[in-house]
Amino acid sequence: MSSHIPLPAEKHSKSKLFITRSSLSSNRCEYFKPIETHPFNYKLSVIAQTNTIDVQSILTKYLGCYYRISLKLSDLIDPGFIANYVKRNTLVALSADRFIDADDVFAIDGRGTLILSVCKDTYETLGLVGRQAKFPLQRDTRYVIEIDLLADCMDPMKKYFQRIKSRFDAVLDEPVEFLVGFYDKQSGTPITFDLPGASAVELQSERHHLQGISVPRIDNELVGVSKRSDVWVEQAQELFEWIGLAASCSQAIASNTCDSQISTYSVPQPNSLADIEVHTFSGLISAQAISSVAKELANSLCQNEIYICVWGYEDAPVSWKLYEHGFLTSGENMYAQAYVPDQRCCLTFQACGPWDDSS
């Protein structure tokens, strides 16, 4: 059973937190959905108690490198590029060093959609059909164009393709620096992106051992109730906050080590002391690879809770699915999951800033 609970009420002035409770035993695997529909991920952290599961081996099995390459937009619609990279496996691309609230941003979402989030001047000069962006809230300042690279109309002999190529060549003909992930369609593991000019970039990895950490105990009151209450909401928010602090290796969750004059945070009750490991990989990471990692963690024989925390690129044009994403004050789009083995349950937390259309 899954419940999707928005916290707080959806307003443009507030960030949003959605909580989903789902079963690890269900064949529907609902806990995969927030992972597989979030294509632009730049950091993954896994939190587990020390000596309970070999997290590092699981991560290195599925995670690898990504690439940097300079390409023109016309290169992305080249029939050979589409046939060799977009159709055959999974390709994710995001323009590098560009800001979603100030620059033209381009991306391929891993499912064959080319997304252009452009300013008004670019849109009017380009002359392709798109829609007015939902963010920023001021009308007529930014536009979104989506092109299905796998559609039949992307045949070079058809007028639709010819129109797009001619406008790219005339208006957006300057090379763009892209981050590119190229992954096996089934497992999500990285495979060689052999396009000339591509430079491989290894994911940055960190591993931290934290001793004497106060770890919340997830009991039936949190995962077993069928209806939410104010108490349930507060407990869920406290757990989400703890996961974020653990992923950042904050001393606030260490027992008796945080100065009360610096921080008034207290770990939610009930809790117990344990040593934990925090494994973090940074760089362009595929949704499929994270899904494979999550599946192994959730179905492991570990008897203790395991947590993952994933951050999305703040300047990506979309967050979950193809929901529009903006920046405003933070550009936040991230999620965390808690796997509770004795309850065969997963709690998923999806957090996004006020300029995000996810709902």
N, C-alpha and C positions, 0 to 999 in steps of 0.2 A: 504494500500500500504506500502511496506517495501523497504527501500534502505540500502544496506550494504556497508559502506564506510571505507576503510582502511586508517588509518593515523598513521604515515607517510608510505612511501614505505617500503615494506617488505624486511628487510635485517637482517642478523644474528647479526649485530653490534648494532641494534636499538630495543628498545621496540616498541610495536605496540598497537594502539588504534583503535578499530572498533566501528562504530556508526550505529545503526539500528533504523529507524523510522517506527513505526507500529501503526495500529489502535486498540483502545480498543473496538471498536464495531464489529470488524470482527470476524466471527465464527472460523477463522483459528487460532486465539490467538497466533500470531507469537511471541509476547513478552514473552511467556512462554518458548520458545525453549532454549534461553541462560541459563535459570534457570534449566530446567529439564535435561539438558545434562552436568551439572557441578556437579559431585557427591561429591567432597571432599571440604566441606565448614567449616571454623572454626570461622567465625564471621559474624553476620548480624546486620546492623544498619538501623533503620527506622527514618526518619526525617519528622516531620509534624508541622504545626503551632499549638500553644497551644489552647486547648479547641475546636478543630475542629473535632476530631475523637478519639475514645478510642483505641489507638494503643496497649496499654498494654494488654487489654483483647484479642485482636486478636492474639498477639504473644503467650500469655500463653495458648491459645486454641490449638495451633499446636506444640509448642516447649516443650521439656521435657529433659530427661536425655539420656546419652549414656553410654558406658561401657568400662572398661579396663579388658583385660584377656590375659593370657599367653597360646598360642597354638602352636603346631607343624604344619608345613605345611601339613602333612598327615592328620591332624584333619580337615582341610578345604575341603579335597576331600572325607571325609568319607560319605558314602551313607546316613546315618542317619542325618548328619549335613546338607547335601544338601537338603534332603527331608523336614526337619523340619524348616530350616531357610532361605535357598536360594530360594527354589521353592515357598514356601507357602506365604512369604511376601517379604519385601525388606531388604536386608542386605548389609551394607557398612562397609568395614574394611580397616584399614590402619596401617601398622607397625609403632610403636611409637618410637620417639627419634632416627630416622635414617635419614641420609642425602643422598639426591638423587644423589649427585655428588661424594660420597665417599663410601657409604654402599650398601648392598643388600636391596632393598625395595620391600615390598609385599603389595598387595591391592586386594580387591574385590569391583567392581565398582557399585554395586546396581542393576545390570542387569545380574548377574550370570557369569561375567568374572573375573577369577583370573589372576592378572597381576604380573609378576616377572620382576623387573628391576635390573639386577645383573651385577657385574663386570666380567671381562674377565675370571679370574681364576675360579670363581664359575660356570660360563657358561660352560667352557671346562670340568670341573669335573662332572657337573650335567649330561651332555650328552643328554639333551632334545632339540628338534628343536625350534629355535626362530629366531630372526632377529637382525641385527646390529642396535643399537640405533642411532638415529639421533643426539643426544647430549650426551656427548660433541662432538665437530666437529672432533677431532682426531679419525681416524678410528681404529676399532678393540680394543676398550677399554671398551665398555659396550654393553649389549645385553638385549633384551626384549622378554619374553615368555608370551604368552596369552593362557589360558586354559578355554574353555567354560564349566563351571560346569553343565550346563543344557543339554549338548549334549548327544545323545544316546550312544556315545562311552565311556562315563563315567560310564558305567555298570561294576561292579567289576569282572564280568566274561569275560570281553574283554581285549585283550592284551594292548590296548592303556592305559586303566586305570591302569593295572598291571605294565606297564612300568613306568608311572609317580609315582606311589606309591613306587615302589622299589627304584627309584632314590631319591625321597624325603627322604626315610628312610635311604639311604646310605650316602647322602651328606648334606641334610638340615634337620637334625634330632634334632637340638637344639630348645628349646621353644623360641618363638618370642612374644614380648609384642605387643598387638594390641589394637587400638581404634576401637570399634565396635558400629555401629548404627543399630538398628533393628526397622523397621517401618511398619505400616500398608500399604499394597500395594496401596490402593485407596487414603487415605487421607494424608499419609506421617506422621501421628502422631506417636510418639514413643510407642512401646509396649515392654512388659517385655522380656528380653533376659535371659532365665532361664538356660543356660548352666552352669554346676558346675564350680566354680572358677571365674565367672564374677562379677566384682564390679561396681555398678552403680556410675556414676559421673554426678552431676547436672550441667547444663549450668550456667555459670556466667552471671549475668545480671546487667546492669547499666542504670540509667535514669537521664538525665540532662535537666534542664530548662535553656534556654539561652534567656536573655531579650535584646531588642533593637538591633535585628540582621538585617542586610541589606540582604534582600532576593531578588534574581533576579526575574524579571517577564518574563515568557516564553510567547512570543507573536507569532503571525502568521508568522513572518519572519523566526522564527527558526523551527517551526513544520509544516508550510503550504507550503513551497516552494517545487517544484518538482525536482529541480536540485541544486546541491551544488555549492557554490562559495567560494572564499577565505574568504569573510566576514562570510559566514555561518560556515565554518570550524573553524574560530577563535571564533565565538560565542559559538559553541558547545563545544570546548575545555575549554572555560572559565566557562561554566556551569558545566562541569565535575569536574574541579578544585574546584569550590565552593562546590559541593556535598561532595568531599573528605574532605575539610576543615570543613564543618558542621558536618560530621560524627565523626571527631576527636575533635569536640568542640573547634576549634581554635578561639582565640580572634581576629584573622585577619578579621573575617567577622562581628565583632561587630562594631556598629556605634561609631566612634570617640574614640575608646579605644586602638587602636593599634599604637605604637610608629613608626613614619615614618622612624626613624633611624634604627629600627630593621627589619621592613618589608615594602616593597614598594607595597605590594599587594593591589589592589582595587577591590571591588565587581563590576561585570559587570553591565552595564546600559542597560535598566532601572531597578531600584530596589526600594523596599519600605521597611519600618521598620516593624518588627513583632517580637513577642515572639515565639520561637520554642522549641519543645521537641525532644531530641535525645534518642532513646531506643536502647540499644545494648545488644545482647546475644552472648556469646563466648563458643566454644566447637564444637564437631562434630555435624553438623546440616544437616539434609537431604534435598536434592533438592526438594523432594515432599512437605515437610513442608514449605519451602520458597515459592514454587509455590502456595500453599494454602493461605499463608499470602498475597502474591502479588495479588491474585485474589480478596480477600476481600478488600484490599486497593484500587485497581484499579476500583472496581465497587461500592465503597462506595458513599454516598451522599455528601461527603466532596467537597466543592467548591474551595478549594485551592490545589496547587500542593503538592504531597507527593513523597518522595524520599526513595529508599532503596539502600544500599551499602553492597556488599557481598565480603568477602575475602576468597580465596582458600588456602589450605595448600601449603606452598612453596616447600615442599619435596614430594608432591604427584607425582606418575609416569605419570599421565595424567591430562589434564585440562578439556577442553570441549570435549564431545563425548569420543573417545579414542585417541585423539591427544596427541602425546608424549610431555612430559613436563620436562625441565631441570632447572638448577639453574643459572649458570654463576655469575651474580652480585646480583640478587634479588630474583629470583624464583617467581616473581609477576604473579599472575593469579587472577584477581578480576573483578567484574562488578558492575555497578550502573544502576538504572532505575529511570526515572522521569515520574510520571503519571500526565498528564495535563487534568483535567476533562472537562474544557469548550471547549477544542479542541478534546476531546475523543481520545487522542494520548498518546503514550508512546515513550520516547527516551531511548534507551539502549546503554550503553557504556561498551565495553569489553576491558580490558587492560591486556596485558601479556608481559613478558620479552622477550628478544631476543632469548632465548633458549626455545621456545614453538612453536609447529607445527600448532597451530590454525591458520586458515585463512578463 
